[in-house]
Amino acid sequence: MQTRSKSGVVKPYIHPTLLAADLALKKTIKQALCYPHWFSAMKEEFLALQCNKTRTLVPVPHIELP
């Protein structure tokens, strides 16, 4: 049987604490946009939503406050 491991195909291991530490640094969109890899990921996700026509932008509804 040929496995991915025998073929030399392996997934990179990312230690969970490193991932959690990276996520903890970005608490707002403004903070995340300062990092090129976060900006790139957000842009890619938005373009995918548009290309797949799974999401459309609509105007923010006007809410009257009492």
Residue pairs with C-beta under 8 A, 6 or more apart in sequence:
4 10
25 31
26 32
26 35
26 38
32 38
32 39
32 42
33 39
33 42
49 55
